[in-house]
Amino acid sequence: MSTGDLTAIAGFVALFAMIGLRVPIGVAMGLVGVFGFAMVRGLTPALNLLATSPIRVIADFNLTLVPFFILMGVLATNSGMSRELFRAGNAWLGHLRGGLALSTIAACAGFSAICGSSVATAATMTKIALPEMRRFGYDEAPASGVIAAGGTLGILIPPSVVLVVYAYITETDVGQLFIAGIIPGLLAVLFYMGTVLIAFRKSLPSGQTFSLAEGLRSLSGIWAVALLFIAVIVSIYFGIATPTEAAAIGAFLTMVIGIFRGRLNMKSIMASLIEALRTTVSVYTVLIGAILFGYFLAITQSPQKVTALLTGLDLSPYGTLVLILAFFVLMGCIMDTMAMIILLVPVVFPVVMQLGFDPVWFGIIIVMTAELGLITPPVGINVFVINSIASDVKLTTIFRGVIPFIISDLFRLAVLLIFPIIVLFLPQTM
C-alpha cells in the first residue's frame, strides 16, 4: 500500500471521527482537506487552497440560485401557503378513507414544489397536519409516518437544493435535473398514497364529506403555488429563463404575492431574509469544505482507485450500481443527506460515468436513495424534526410508521432502475 493510500485512509478515518464527535460536516471536510493536502504537497500550497476556495464557491454564478430558492421556500412558509395546500388537498381527498393522510402527502408534494427542503416540509406539515389527524382519531404511527415520508419529497420534486448541489459537483445541467425530477416526484406521491391505503387500511378512520363547491373554493387558495411553479419550472423547461433567473423570479414573486395577500410585512420579510441567510451560510460552508476535501481526494487519486476497484470486481454495470446504492443506503442511516451527497458523489461519480450511465438519471436515482436516509434509523432527520415539534410522539412510534414507506421507496427505486426512460423522458424533450 502506497503512502498516498495510507494518507487517504487516514483522512477518511479522521473525517468520520470528527463527524462522530459532532464537528460540523463542512468544517470537518475542510480541516481534513487542508491538512491532508499539506501532508502530500506541503503547507504553503494547502494554505493557498484555503485562501482561494471560499472565494471560488461564493463567487460562482452557478450557485447563486441556492440562496434564491432557499429564500423562496422561507417566504412561502411564512406566507402560509402550506396551510392552504393542506386545506385544498383535504377538500378533494378528505372524503376517502384515510383522507387526511392522503391530503398530507398531496400538501407535502405541493409545498416541495416551492420549498425544496425536506426538513422544512416535514416541520411545516407536522404543525399543520398532525393536530388534524389526531383530532380525527388517527393512530400516532401512521400519522407521523406519513409526514416524515411526505417530507422527503422536498429534495426530489423541483426546485431542490440537493439537486443543485449534485449538479455543481458533477457539472450536470441543473435545469435538466429539475425537469427529470417531476415524473419520479409524481410517482413518489402515488406510491406513498398507495402505501397509506394498503399498509394502514385497518387503522384508517373514515373520511369527511366535502361538496363540489367546497372543493372548487379550496382551489382559489392555491393559485399562488400554481403561479410560482409555472414561473420557475415551466420557464426552465421551455428555455424562457435559466435556472438562476427562474430562482430569482420565484423568490421575488413569492415576496410580492405575500405582500399582496397581506401575509408579509417588513418585519416578516426581514425575518425571512435572516433565516434564509443562515441556511445559505450553512450550505455554502459545506460546499467550501467539500471543495477543500475534493482537492485532497484528487491529490491522493482516491476516485480513480475506487473506480479501478469497483470496475475490477467483474460485476455487470447494474451489479456495480446496486452495490453503490446499497452503500448509500447504509451511509444514509448515519449521515445527513446533503453531507452524504457532497462527500460520496465525487468518489463514485467517475465509476458511474465509466459504466455508461446517464448523469441526469443517476442524479435522480442517487437523490432518491439519499431520501431513505431522511427516514431510516438511527439518524432519520425528518423523524427527529417531527419529534422535536411533537415531543409526546416517541421516536420508536415514528420509525414504526415509516417502515411501509421505506419499502415503498425501495420498490420505486427498483422501478426507475429497470425503466430509466421514466426519468429521462421529459429532459429529452427540452
C-alpha positions in Angstrom: 0.0 0.0 0.0 1.5 3.4 -1.1 1.9 6.5 1.1 -0.9 8.1 -0.8 -3.3 5.3 0.0 -2.4 5.4 3.7 -2.9 9.2 3.7 -6.3 8.8 2.0 -7.4 6.2 4.6 -6.1 8.3 7.5 -8.1 11.3 6.0 -11.3 9.3 5.9 -10.8 7.9 9.4 -10.2 11.4 10.7 -13.2 12.8 8.9 -15.6 10.1 10.3 -14.1 10.6 13.7 -14.8 14.3 13.7 -18.3 13.6 12.4 -18.8 11.2 15.3 -17.7 14.0 17.6 -20.4 16.2 16.1 -18.0 18.5 14.3 -20.0 20.3 11.5 -19.5 18.3 8.3 -18.3 21.4 6.3 -15.7 22.2 9.0 -14.6 18.5 9.2 -14.1 18.2 5.4 -12.3 21.5 5.3 -9.9 20.6 8.0 -9.1 17.1 6.6 -8.8 18.6 3.1 -6.3 21.3 4.1 -4.2 19.1 6.5 -4.3 16.1 4.1 -3.2 18.3 1.2 -0.4 19.8 3.3 0.9 16.3 4.2 1.2 15.5 0.5 2.1 18.8 -1.1 3.3 21.0 1.7 1.8 23.7 3.9 2.1 26.7 1.6 0.1 25.1 -1.3 -2.5 24.0 1.3 -2.9 27.5 2.7 -3.3 28.8 -0.8 -6.2 26.5 -1.3 -7.7 27.7 2.0 -7.4 31.3 0.8 -8.9 30.7 -2.7 -11.6 28.0 -2.3 -14.1 30.1 -0.3 -13.9 32.9 -2.8 -14.4 30.4 -5.6 -17.6 29.0 -4.1 -19.1 32.3 -3.1 -18.3 34.0 -6.5 -19.6 31.1 -8.6 -22.6 32.3 -10.6 -24.0 28.8 -11.0 -24.6 28.6 -7.2 -26.5 31.9 -6.9 -29.7 30.0 -7.4 -29.2 28.4 -3.9 -30.0 31.4 -1.8 -32.8 32.4 -4.1 -34.5 29.0 -3.8 -33.9 29.0 0.0 -35.4 32.4 0.3 -38.4 31.4 -1.9 -39.1 28.5 0.5 -38.8 30.6 3.6 -41.1 33.3 2.2 -43.6 30.6 1.1 -43.6 29.1 4.6 -44.1 32.5 6.3 -46.9 33.3 3.8 -49.0 30.4 5.0 -49.1 28.6 1.6 -48.6 25.2 3.2 -51.8 25.5 5.2 -53.8 26.4 2.0 -52.3 23.4 0.2 -53.4 21.1 3.1 -56.9 22.5 3.0 -57.2 22.1 -0.7 -55.9 18.5 -0.6 -58.4 17.7 2.2 -61.3 19.2 0.2 -60.6 16.9 -2.7 -59.3 13.8 -0.9 -60.8 14.1 2.5 -63.9 12.0 1.6 -61.8 8.9 1.2 -60.9 6.6 4.0 -57.6 8.0 5.4 -58.3 11.2 3.5 -56.3 13.4 5.9 -53.2 11.2 5.4 -53.7 11.4 1.6 -54.2 15.2 1.9 -50.9 15.4 3.9 -49.0 13.7 1.1 -50.5 15.9 -1.6 -49.8 19.0 0.5 -46.1 17.9 1.0 -45.8 17.5 -2.8 -47.2 20.9 -3.4 -45.1 22.6 -0.8 -42.0 20.8 -2.1 -42.6 22.4 -5.5 -41.9 25.8 -3.9 -39.7 25.0 -1.0 -37.0 22.5 -1.9 -36.2 21.4 1.6 -37.3 18.1 3.2 -36.7 19.3 6.8 -38.7 22.5 6.2 -41.5 20.4 4.6 -41.6 17.9 7.4 -41.5 20.6 10.1 -44.3 22.7 8.5 -46.6 19.8 7.9 -46.1 18.5 11.4 -47.6 21.8 12.7 -50.5 21.7 10.3 -51.4 18.1 9.6 -50.6 16.2 12.8 -53.1 18.1 15.0 -55.8 17.5 12.4 -55.1 13.8 12.1 -55.1 13.5 15.9 -58.4 15.2 16.1 -60.0 12.7 13.7 -58.6 9.7 15.6 -55.5 8.6 13.6 -53.0 6.4 15.3 -49.7 8.1 16.1 -47.6 5.7 13.9 -49.3 6.3 10.5 -49.9 10.0 11.2 -46.3 10.7 12.0 -45.0 8.3 9.4 -47.0 10.0 6.6 -45.5 13.4 7.5 -41.9 12.0 7.7 -42.2 10.2 4.4 -44.0 13.1 2.7 -41.3 15.5 3.8 -38.7 13.5 1.8 -40.4 14.8 -1.4 -38.7 18.2 -0.7 -35.4 17.0 -2.1 -36.8 15.3 -5.2 -39.6 17.5 -6.5 -38.0 20.6 -8.1 -36.7 23.1 -7.1 -34.4 21.0 -4.9 -31.3 22.4 -3.2 -29.8 18.9 -3.1 -30.2 18.6 -6.9 -28.4 21.9 -7.3 -25.5 20.7 -5.2 -25.3 17.4 -7.2 -25.3 19.5 -10.4 -22.5 21.7 -9.1 -20.3 18.7 -8.0 -20.8 16.7 -11.2 -21.1 19.7 -13.7 -24.5 18.4 -14.8 -27.2 20.6 -16.2 -29.3 21.7 -13.3 -32.3 22.6 -15.5 -32.4 19.0 -16.9 -32.2 17.6 -13.3 -35.1 19.7 -12.2 -37.3 18.6 -15.1 -36.1 15.0 -14.7 -37.4 15.1 -11.1 -41.0 15.8 -12.0 -42.3 12.4 -13.1 -40.4 10.5 -10.3 -41.8 13.0 -7.8 -45.3 12.4 -9.0 -44.6 8.7 -8.9 -43.5 9.0 -5.3 -46.8 10.7 -4.4 -48.8 7.9 -6.0 -46.7 5.2 -4.3 -47.0 6.9 -0.9 -50.7 7.2 -1.3 -50.9 3.6 -2.2 -48.8 2.7 0.8 -51.2 4.6 3.1 -54.2 2.7 1.7 -52.6 -0.7 1.8 -50.4 -0.7 4.8 -52.7 1.2 7.2 -56.1 0.2 5.8 -57.2 -1.4 9.0 -56.5 1.6 11.2 -57.5 4.5 8.9 -60.6 6.4 10.1 -63.4 7.3 7.8 -63.1 10.5 5.7 -65.0 13.7 5.8 -67.7 14.7 3.3 -67.0 17.8 1.2 -69.2 19.3 -1.5 -68.0 20.1 -5.0 -68.4 23.8 -4.2 -66.1 23.5 -1.2 -63.6 21.7 -3.4 -63.7 24.4 -6.0 -63.4 27.2 -3.4 -60.3 25.5 -2.0 -58.5 25.8 -5.3 -58.7 29.6 -5.1 -56.3 29.4 -2.2 -53.5 27.6 -4.1 -53.3 29.9 -7.1 -50.1 31.3 -5.7 -48.4 27.9 -5.6 -49.5 27.2 -9.2 -48.2 30.5 -10.3 -44.8 30.0 -8.6 -44.5 26.5 -10.1 -45.2 27.8 -13.6 -42.9 30.8 -13.1 -40.0 28.5 -12.1 -40.3 25.1 -13.6 -42.2 25.8 -16.8 -39.9 28.7 -17.6 -36.9 26.4 -17.2 -38.5 23.7 -19.4 -39.2 26.0 -22.3 -35.9 27.8 -22.0 -37.6 31.1 -21.2 -35.3 31.6 -18.2 -32.1 29.9 -16.9 -32.4 28.1 -13.5 -30.7 31.0 -11.8 -33.1 33.6 -13.4 -36.0 31.3 -12.5 -34.9 31.1 -8.9 -34.7 34.9 -8.7 -38.1 35.3 -10.3 -39.6 32.7 -7.9 -38.2 34.4 -4.8 -39.3 37.9 -5.9 -42.8 36.6 -6.9 -43.2 34.8 -3.6 -42.5 38.1 -1.7 -44.8 40.1 -3.9 -47.6 37.6 -3.5 -47.1 37.5 0.3 -47.3 41.3 0.4 -50.3 41.5 -1.9 -52.3 39.0 0.2 -51.3 40.7 3.5 -49.3 37.8 4.7 -45.9 39.5 4.7 -44.8 42.9 6.1 -41.5 44.5 6.6 -40.8 42.7 9.8 -41.6 39.2 8.5 -39.7 39.9 5.3 -36.6 40.8 7.3 -37.0 37.7 9.5 -37.3 35.6 6.3 -34.1 37.2 4.9 -32.2 36.4 8.1 -33.5 32.8 8.2 -32.6 32.3 4.5 -29.2 33.8 5.1 -28.5 31.4 8.0 -29.5 28.4 5.9 -27.5 29.6 2.9 -24.4 30.1 5.0 -24.6 26.5 6.3 -25.0 25.2 2.7 -22.0 27.3 1.5 -19.9 26.2 4.5 -20.5 22.5 3.5 -19.7 23.3 -0.2 -16.5 25.1 0.7 -15.5 22.1 2.9 -16.3 19.8 0.0 -14.1 21.7 -2.4 -11.1 21.5 0.0 -11.8 17.8 0.6 -12.1 17.3 -3.1 -8.6 18.6 -3.7 -7.3 16.1 -1.1 -9.1 13.3 -2.9 -7.7 14.4 -6.2 -4.1 14.6 -4.9 -4.4 11.1 -3.4 -6.1 9.8 -6.6 -8.9 8.2 -4.4 -11.7 8.5 -7.0 -9.5 6.8 -9.7 -8.6 4.0 -7.3 -12.2 3.4 -6.2 -13.1 3.3 -9.9 -10.5 0.7 -10.6 -11.5 -1.3 -7.6 -15.3 -1.4 -8.4 -14.8 -1.9 -12.1 -12.4 -4.7 -11.3 -14.9 -6.7 -9.4 -16.2 -8.3 -12.6 -19.7 -7.3 -11.9 -22.2 -6.2 -14.5 -22.8 -2.4 -14.7 -26.1 -2.7 -12.9 -24.5 -5.0 -10.3 -21.9 -2.4 -9.6 -24.6 0.3 -9.4 -26.6 -1.7 -7.0 -23.5 -2.1 -4.8 -23.0 1.7 -4.8 -26.7 2.3 -4.0 -26.6 -0.2 -1.1 -23.6 1.6 0.3 -25.5 4.9 0.1 -28.5 3.4 1.9 -26.2 2.2 4.7 -24.4 5.5 4.9 -27.8 7.3 4.9 -28.5 5.6 8.2 -25.8 7.6 10.0 -25.2 10.7 7.8 -27.0 13.8 6.8 -28.3 13.7 3.2 -26.5 16.8 2.0 -23.3 15.7 3.6 -23.6 12.3 2.0 -24.1 13.7 -1.5 -21.2 16.1 -1.1 -18.8 13.6 0.4 -19.6 10.4 -1.6 -20.7 11.5 -5.1 -17.3 12.8 -6.1 -15.9 9.4 -5.3 -18.5 7.2 -7.1 -19.5 9.5 -10.0 -16.4 8.6 -12.1 -17.3 4.9 -11.6 -20.9 5.5 -12.8 -19.7 7.5 -15.8 -17.3 4.8 -16.8 -20.1 2.2 -16.6 -22.0 4.3 -19.2 -24.9 5.6 -17.1 -26.6 8.9 -17.8 -25.5 11.6 -15.3 -29.1 13.1 -15.1 -30.6 9.7 -14.5 -28.0 8.9 -11.9 -28.6 12.2 -10.1 -32.3 11.4 -9.6 -31.5 7.8 -8.5 -28.9 8.9 -6.0 -31.2 11.6 -4.6 -34.0 9.1 -4.2 -31.5 6.8 -2.4 -30.5 9.7 -0.2 -34.2 10.2 0.6 -34.1 6.9 2.5 -31.6 8.4 4.9 -34.1 11.0 6.0 -36.4 8.4 7.5 -34.2 5.4 8.3 -32.9 4.8 11.8 -30.8 5.7 13.7 -30.4 9.2 12.2 -33.6 9.8 10.2 -33.6 13.6 10.3 -37.2 14.0 9.4 -38.1 11.7 12.3 -36.2 13.8 14.7 -37.7 17.0 13.3 -41.2 15.6 14.0 -40.2 14.5 17.5 -38.8 17.9 18.3 -42.1 19.6 17.4 -44.4 16.9 18.7 -42.3 15.7 21.7 -45.1 13.5 23.0 -44.7 11.2 19.9 -42.0 8.7 20.6 -39.2 8.2 18.1 -39.9 4.4 18.0 -43.5 5.2 17.1 -42.5 7.4 14.2 -39.9 4.9 12.9 -42.6 2.2 13.1 -44.8 4.4 11.0 -42.2 5.0 8.3 -41.3 1.3 7.7 -44.0 0.8 5.0 -42.8 3.9 3.2 -39.2 2.7 3.2 -40.4 -0.5 1.5 -42.3 1.7 -1.0 -39.2 3.8 -1.7 -37.1 0.6 -2.4 -39.8 -0.7 -4.8 -40.0 2.7 -6.6 -36.2 2.8 -6.8 -36.3 -0.6 -8.5 -38.9 0.6 -11.0 -36.7 3.5 -12.0 -33.6 1.3 -12.3 -35.4 -1.0 -14.6 -37.2 1.8 -16.6 -34.8 4.7 -16.9 -37.0 6.3 -19.5 -39.3 7.4 -16.7 -36.6 9.8 -15.5 -35.2 10.8 -18.9 -38.4 11.3 -20.9 -39.0 14.9 -20.0 -35.4 16.1 -20.2 -35.1 14.6 -23.7 -38.0 16.8 -24.9 -36.3 20.0 -23.8 
